């Protein structure tokens, strides 16, 4: 799966302009918050954020910089899951979950060494992921996706418990973002 395909799938879930009163992110377009758009040079009205601008920001901020594009080169489904979750929660959250899952699935270090859980997907994390896929075989990708989705679903429930206004989004998050 290419970066463009990942971006298209996520933009398809996010839709156009929104400014929901319960959304702490404020105005969004294509799922892009105003804060992220401004931090990446867009100064116009969020209602008119061009799709091409959103795609360019998604490519850099949510695919390349956090290492999700590199993960997608190894396993497209896992890379896409990390990317989509990063758009929804910020890239550091799924990056850390990915490392935590890799460490939890290495059979106490017998299959490959633990990696540092710092949310930085670099050579060590990518190496551990390759080792994980080799060691765990044909269902490794599916199990990793289940682990990531389990953590994501639990996070949505926790966000709703911590802030009742988030309940406006919980059903949709679970319906469109968490696969089982």
Number of C-alpha atoms within 10 A of each C-alpha: 13 13 24 14 11 23 23 14 13 22 21 12 14 18 13 17 17 18 15 13 11 14 14 11 15 15 19 23 23 25 21 28 22 20 13 16 20 12 11 15 10 17 11 12 10 22 14 10 20 13 14 9 16 21 19 14 19 27 19 15 19 25 27 15 15 23 24 27 25 19 24 21 14 15 16 19 18 21 23 24 22 30 32 24 22 21 21 18 14 15 23 18 17 26 24 17 20 24 24 19 18 23 23 13 20 19 12 11 12 10 16 19 16 20 16 14 17 12 19 17 21 12 11 15 23 17 14 20 25 15 16 20 17 12 14 14 9 10 9 16 18 13 14 21 21 15 19 23 22 14 17 22 18 12 14 21 16 13 15 15 12 11 10 10 15 18 17 14 15 16 13 11 16 16 10 10 18 20 14 9
